[in-house]
C-alpha cells in the first residue's frame, strides 16, 4: 500500500535524492513550504541535522525558538561564514500580502522581545520594513548531502552578485529538489538550481518575473493553490509576480484572479510511489502528487 513507510534494507552508497528525483521527472509544483510566519536568525556556527536544537545558541534562546507557535524558524549565515557585528534578524509574513521586517540585535537574547503574536497575525512589527530582495539558499549538509553539494555553489555565485541579498539557510524542505532557494518578499520557492540558472532566476525575480521553469510554488499558500498558480502562469503566459491574486481554496477547487477575470482550477491530489525523500533517510514514503484536471474562466 502507498500510505505506509518502509525501510530500504540495502541502499547504494552513492545514492543522491536530487539526482533520483530529476531522473524520475518528479513534479515540483505544490512543494513550496506552506508556513506563513517566518523568523530568520543569523547564526554562523555549525548547523546540525536539527539546526536550532543542535546549534551553539544559548540554551534559553534555543528553548524560546523551539516554543514559538505558528512561526517557522530558520538559521541564516553569510556565504563564507562571515558574521556580525550584531545578530541580523528578519521576520516575514507571507500569503496574500507579503511583508518583511529586519533588525540587528546586539545580543541574540533580545529575540525574547519579539512580538510573536503580531508576526503570526501579519500586523505591524516594531522593526524596520525590508523591501529589498532576499535570496535564501538551503546549504545544510548535515540535513542532506544534496543541500550542501548543490546549494553551496549556488550561494557562492549569488553572493558574488548580490552580497547583501544572499544568505545560506537551514532546511527549506524538498532536499530532492536541490539546489533550493526561497525568495523574499515574494515567497517564490525555487528548485533544481545550479549556479547559472540560479543567477538567471534571481535576475527574473528582481525584474518582477516568476521563473516558472524552476518554481516549486509560492510559500505561504496551500499546495493546491501553488499548483493552480503555476498552471495558469504557464497556460496564460503570466510571469509577473503580482499577476495572480486571491488563491481561494475550496476542496479541490482553487479560485485565482487576474486583472479582468477569475479562473477556477480543479486540482486533485493522490499519493505517488514510495520513495526516499532525502539522501540520509533510508525509509521510503509516498509524496503527494497534484494534477490539474480542469480549469475555467469566469468573467467578472
Secondary structure as a PSIPRED ss2 file (coil, helix, strand):
# PSIPRED VFORMAT (PSIPRED V4.0)

   1 X C   1.000  0.000  0.000
   2 X C   1.000  0.000  0.000
   3 X C   1.000  0.000  0.000
   4 X C   1.000  0.000  0.000
   5 X C   1.000  0.000  0.000
   6 X E   0.000  0.000  1.000
   7 X E   0.000  0.000  1.000
   8 X C   1.000  0.000  0.000
   9 X C   1.000  0.000  0.000
  10 X C   1.000  0.000  0.000
  11 X C   1.000  0.000  0.000
  12 X C   1.000  0.000  0.000
  13 X C   1.000  0.000  0.000
  14 X C   1.000  0.000  0.000
  15 X C   1.000  0.000  0.000
  16 X C   1.000  0.000  0.000
  17 X H   0.000  1.000  0.000
  18 X H   0.000  1.000  0.000
  19 X H   0.000  1.000  0.000
  20 X H   0.000  1.000  0.000
  21 X H   0.000  1.000  0.000
  22 X H   0.000  1.000  0.000
  23 X H   0.000  1.000  0.000
  24 X C   1.000  0.000  0.000
  25 X C   1.000  0.000  0.000
  26 X C   1.000  0.000  0.000
  27 X C   1.000  0.000  0.000
  28 X C   1.000  0.000  0.000
  29 X C   1.000  0.000  0.000
  30 X C   1.000  0.000  0.000
  31 X C   1.000  0.000  0.000
  32 X C   1.000  0.000  0.000
  33 X C   1.000  0.000  0.000
  34 X C   1.000  0.000  0.000
  35 X C   1.000  0.000  0.000
  36 X C   1.000  0.000  0.000
  37 X E   0.000  0.000  1.000
  38 X E   0.000  0.000  1.000
  39 X E   0.000  0.000  1.000
  40 X E   0.000  0.000  1.000
  41 X E   0.000  0.000  1.000
  42 X E   0.000  0.000  1.000
  43 X C   1.000  0.000  0.000
  44 X C   1.000  0.000  0.000
  45 X C   1.000  0.000  0.000
  46 X C   1.000  0.000  0.000
  47 X C   1.000  0.000  0.000
  48 X C   1.000  0.000  0.000
  49 X C   1.000  0.000  0.000
  50 X C   1.000  0.000  0.000
  51 X C   1.000  0.000  0.000
  52 X C   1.000  0.000  0.000
  53 X C   1.000  0.000  0.000
  54 X C   1.000  0.000  0.000
  55 X C   1.000  0.000  0.000
  56 X C   1.000  0.000  0.000
  57 X C   1.000  0.000  0.000
  58 X C   1.000  0.000  0.000
  59 X H   0.000  1.000  0.000
  60 X H   0.000  1.000  0.000
  61 X H   0.000  1.000  0.000
  62 X H   0.000  1.000  0.000
  63 X H   0.000  1.000  0.000
  64 X H   0.000  1.000  0.000
  65 X H   0.000  1.000  0.000
  66 X H   0.000  1.000  0.000
  67 X C   1.000  0.000  0.000
  68 X C   1.000  0.000  0.000
  69 X C   1.000  0.000  0.000
  70 X C   1.000  0.000  0.000
  71 X E   0.000  0.000  1.000
  72 X E   0.000  0.000  1.000
  73 X E   0.000  0.000  1.000
  74 X E   0.000  0.000  1.000
  75 X E   0.000  0.000  1.000
  76 X E   0.000  0.000  1.000
  77 X E   0.000  0.000  1.000
  78 X C   1.000  0.000  0.000
  79 X C   1.000  0.000  0.000
  80 X C   1.000  0.000  0.000
  81 X C   1.000  0.000  0.000
  82 X C   1.000  0.000  0.000
  83 X C   1.000  0.000  0.000
  84 X C   1.000  0.000  0.000
  85 X C   1.000  0.000  0.000
  86 X C   1.000  0.000  0.000
  87 X E   0.000  0.000  1.000
  88 X E   0.000  0.000  1.000
  89 X E   0.000  0.000  1.000
  90 X E   0.000  0.000  1.000
  91 X E   0.000  0.000  1.000
  92 X E   0.000  0.000  1.000
  93 X E   0.000  0.000  1.000
  94 X C   1.000  0.000  0.000
  95 X C   1.000  0.000  0.000
  96 X C   1.000  0.000  0.000
  97 X C   1.000  0.000  0.000
  98 X C   1.000  0.000  0.000
  99 X E   0.000  0.000  1.000
 100 X E   0.000  0.000  1.000
 101 X E   0.000  0.000  1.000
 102 X E   0.000  0.000  1.000
 103 X E   0.000  0.000  1.000
 104 X E   0.000  0.000  1.000
 105 X E   0.000  0.000  1.000
 106 X C   1.000  0.000  0.000
 107 X C   1.000  0.000  0.000
 108 X H   0.000  1.000  0.000
 109 X H   0.000  1.000  0.000
 110 X H   0.000  1.000  0.000
 111 X H   0.000  1.000  0.000
 112 X H   0.000  1.000  0.000
 113 X H   0.000  1.000  0.000
 114 X C   1.000  0.000  0.000
 115 X C   1.000  0.000  0.000
 116 X H   0.000  1.000  0.000
 117 X H   0.000  1.000  0.000
 118 X H   0.000  1.000  0.000
 119 X H   0.000  1.000  0.000
 120 X H   0.000  1.000  0.000
 121 X H   0.000  1.000  0.000
 122 X C   1.000  0.000  0.000
 123 X C   1.000  0.000  0.000
 124 X C   1.000  0.000  0.000
 125 X C   1.000  0.000  0.000
 126 X C   1.000  0.000  0.000
 127 X C   1.000  0.000  0.000
 128 X E   0.000  0.000  1.000
 129 X E   0.000  0.000  1.000
 130 X C   1.000  0.000  0.000
 131 X C   1.000  0.000  0.000
 132 X C   1.000  0.000  0.000
 133 X C   1.000  0.000  0.000
 134 X E   0.000  0.000  1.000
 135 X E   0.000  0.000  1.000
 136 X E   0.000  0.000  1.000
 137 X E   0.000  0.000  1.000
 138 X E   0.000  0.000  1.000
 139 X C   1.000  0.000  0.000
 140 X C   1.000  0.000  0.000
 141 X C   1.000  0.000  0.000
 142 X C   1.000  0.000  0.000
 143 X C   1.000  0.000  0.000
 144 X C   1.000  0.000  0.000
 145 X H   0.000  1.000  0.000
 146 X H   0.000  1.000  0.000
 147 X H   0.000  1.000  0.000
 148 X H   0.000  1.000  0.000
 149 X H   0.000  1.000  0.000
 150 X H   0.000  1.000  0.000
 151 X H   0.000  1.000  0.000
 152 X H   0.000  1.000  0.000
 153 X H   0.000  1.000  0.000
 154 X H   0.000  1.000  0.000
 155 X H   0.000  1.000  0.000
 156 X H   0.000  1.000  0.000
 157 X H   0.000  1.000  0.000
 158 X H   0.000  1.000  0.000
 159 X H   0.000  1.000  0.000
 160 X H   0.000  1.000  0.000
 161 X H   0.000  1.000  0.000
 162 X C   1.000  0.000  0.000
 163 X C   1.000  0.000  0.000
 164 X C   1.000  0.000  0.000
 165 X C   1.000  0.000  0.000
 166 X E   0.000  0.000  1.000
 167 X E   0.000  0.000  1.000
 168 X E   0.000  0.000  1.000
 169 X E   0.000  0.000  1.000
 170 X C   1.000  0.000  0.000
 171 X C   1.000  0.000  0.000
 172 X C   1.000  0.000  0.000
 173 X C   1.000  0.000  0.000
 174 X C   1.000  0.000  0.000
 175 X H   0.000  1.000  0.000
 176 X H   0.000  1.000  0.000
 177 X H   0.000  1.000  0.000
 178 X C   1.000  0.000  0.000
 179 X C   1.000  0.000  0.000
 180 X C   1.000  0.000  0.000
 181 X E   0.000  0.000  1.000
 182 X E   0.000  0.000  1.000
 183 X E   0.000  0.000  1.000
 184 X E   0.000  0.000  1.000
 185 X C   1.000  0.000  0.000
 186 X C   1.000  0.000  0.000
 187 X C   1.000  0.000  0.000
 188 X E   0.000  0.000  1.000
 189 X E   0.000  0.000  1.000
 190 X E   0.000  0.000  1.000
 191 X C   1.000  0.000  0.000
 192 X C   1.000  0.000  0.000
 193 X C   1.000  0.000  0.000
 194 X C   1.000  0.000  0.000
 195 X H   0.000  1.000  0.000
 196 X H   0.000  1.000  0.000
 197 X H   0.000  1.000  0.000
 198 X H   0.000  1.000  0.000
 199 X H   0.000  1.000  0.000
 200 X H   0.000  1.000  0.000
 201 X H   0.000  1.000  0.000
 202 X H   0.000  1.000  0.000
 203 X H   0.000  1.000  0.000
 204 X H   0.000  1.000  0.000
 205 X H   0.000  1.000  0.000
 206 X H   0.000  1.000  0.000
 207 X C   1.000  0.000  0.000
 208 X C   1.000  0.000  0.000
 209 X E   0.000  0.000  1.000
 210 X C   1.000  0.000  0.000
 211 X C   1.000  0.000  0.000
 212 X H   0.000  1.000  0.000
 213 X H   0.000  1.000  0.000
 214 X H   0.000  1.000  0.000
 215 X E   0.000  0.000  1.000
 216 X E   0.000  0.000  1.000
 217 X E   0.000  0.000  1.000
 218 X E   0.000  0.000  1.000
 219 X C   1.000  0.000  0.000
 220 X C   1.000  0.000  0.000
 221 X C   1.000  0.000  0.000
 222 X C   1.000  0.000  0.000
 223 X H   0.000  1.000  0.000
 224 X H   0.000  1.000  0.000
 225 X H   0.000  1.000  0.000
 226 X H   0.000  1.000  0.000
 227 X H   0.000  1.000  0.000
 228 X H   0.000  1.000  0.000
 229 X H   0.000  1.000  0.000
 230 X H   0.000  1.000  0.000
 231 X H   0.000  1.000  0.000
 232 X H   0.000  1.000  0.000
 233 X H   0.000  1.000  0.000
 234 X H   0.000  1.000  0.000
 235 X H   0.000  1.000  0.000
 236 X H   0.000  1.000  0.000
 237 X C   1.000  0.000  0.000
 238 X C   1.000  0.000  0.000
 239 X C   1.000  0.000  0.000
 240 X E   0.000  0.000  1.000
 241 X C   1.000  0.000  0.000
 242 X C   1.000  0.000  0.000
 243 X C   1.000  0.000  0.000
 244 X C   1.000  0.000  0.000
 245 X E   0.000  0.000  1.000
 246 X E   0.000  0.000  1.000
 247 X E   0.000  0.000  1.000
 248 X E   0.000  0.000  1.000
 249 X E   0.000  0.000  1.000
 250 X E   0.000  0.000  1.000
 251 X C   1.000  0.000  0.000
 252 X C   1.000  0.000  0.000
 253 X E   0.000  0.000  1.000
 254 X E   0.000  0.000  1.000
 255 X E   0.000  0.000  1.000
 256 X E   0.000  0.000  1.000
 257 X E   0.000  0.000  1.000
 258 X C   1.000  0.000  0.000
 259 X C   1.000  0.000  0.000
 260 X C   1.000  0.000  0.000
 261 X E   0.000  0.000  1.000
 262 X E   0.000  0.000  1.000
 263 X E   0.000  0.000  1.000
 264 X E   0.000  0.000  1.000
 265 X E   0.000  0.000  1.000
 266 X E   0.000  0.000  1.000
 267 X E   0.000  0.000  1.000
 268 X E   0.000  0.000  1.000
 269 X E   0.000  0.000  1.000
 270 X E   0.000  0.000  1.000
 271 X E   0.000  0.000  1.000
 272 X C   1.000  0.000  0.000
 273 X C   1.000  0.000  0.000
 274 X C   1.000  0.000  0.000
 275 X E   0.000  0.000  1.000
 276 X E   0.000  0.000  1.000
 277 X C   1.000  0.000  0.000
 278 X C   1.000  0.000  0.000
 279 X C   1.000  0.000  0.000
 280 X C   1.000  0.000  0.000
 281 X C   1.000  0.000  0.000
 282 X C   1.000  0.000  0.000
 283 X E   0.000  0.000  1.000
 284 X E   0.000  0.000  1.000
 285 X E   0.000  0.000  1.000
 286 X C   1.000  0.000  0.000
 287 X C   1.000  0.000  0.000
 288 X E   0.000  0.000  1.000
 289 X E   0.000  0.000  1.000
 290 X E   0.000  0.000  1.000
 291 X E   0.000  0.000  1.000
 292 X E   0.000  0.000  1.000
 293 X E   0.000  0.000  1.000
 294 X E   0.000  0.000  1.000
 295 X E   0.000  0.000  1.000
 296 X E   0.000  0.000  1.000
 297 X E   0.000  0.000  1.000
 298 X E   0.000  0.000  1.000
 299 X E   0.000  0.000  1.000
 300 X C   1.000  0.000  0.000
